[in-house]
Amino acid sequence: MLMATSILKNPFKPGAGHMPPYLAGRENERKSFEKLLLQTTVTDNFILTGLRGVGKTVLLDTFKPIAMKQKWLWAGADLSESASLTEERFAVRVLTDLSVITSSFQVPVIEGRKPIGFGSKSPSAQPLTYERLVDVYQTTAGLSADRLKAVLEYAWSVIEQSGVKGVIFAFDEAQNLTDHSDKSEFPMSVMLDVFQSIQRKGIPFMLALVGLPTLFPRLVEARTYAERMFHVEFLSRLTEDESRDAILHPIKKADCPVKLTEDLIQTIVETSGGYPYFIQFICREIFDAAIQKIGDGKPPVVLVGEITRKLDADFFAGRWARATDRQRELLEVIARLANADDEFTVQEIVEKSAETIEKPFSASHVNQMLATLSNVGLVYKNRHGKYSFAVPLLGRFILRQRESGSLGPLSI
């Protein structure tokens, strides 16, 4: 049941990377990040990983003011797939982000070179702009890693005079960064080589990488020493109490006249599975319905089933469409495992398929299909050889599809 007294503005706003009206939980992750800021010599970099919808990007955004308060400078951006195609493109990404910081610092004009960004009068100094960083990069001998190291060392020689502790390079969607051995391009390896090298020289440049759970295994695969370079925080779903806070605090903060009953709050907690995005999505739909009914002068009615169906269409359907019929059959077998929302093994899938379908899967077939499903972002393999769904609550969606009599693309 839902009770409302007047027209209001919806306090909930689901979206990719949108800051929620109240950030519930995540104290342990913040403390872990703050501890890394105390390093004088960077030995540990930071990885924040987890499934989509757990709030990784939002939490990263809250780290920036914490770091700046501790006198760290912040350079960051999303790592697009295009930035991962070649070593040169990754270098351009780093130089672009670094130049946002360095452009506020002055460096001597190189004798015989035309000053950048000035008129006819030749100044004694000029900003350390992107063009100047590129100039250092291009005039340094060696491979792309050697040239990128030279730029970072040069930049720090300028920045350190300001008394800052260091620079954090924060890259979101870092799972997009990967090596391409077939094209002799190794941007991920370059990143690891460059930052390990400059950190060994005492330069306090720290990586803060955010990405899906495939990120850390790929780093270790690229360079085995990566396992010793990073402190990894896996961002999991909210607890029941934290979920309730995520629901109730925005209402209280907005002094909202719409009040949720205890039964409805519990339904939202259970339906969302503790994932912040789902909480925001469900609550937004409930409040939109309430606002409309209030405007009509009718008592609001909450149809959680309809909201779930809309969530299926908006969040799950596109990902489900990537799988073939046989892959969907395998995913349904996984969804019927008791531990489908956690970790599962190839053997568990084989055994369950023998119990539930007419044409069971062999172990070799399961391995091949899981590798393919991993490439399309539906499952991932962790460091211990076990698998998990890469999409939160995908198992519940699959079972709903079975109950509705459709294992094909979702019809709306």
Disulfide bonds with the S-S distance in Angstrom:
none
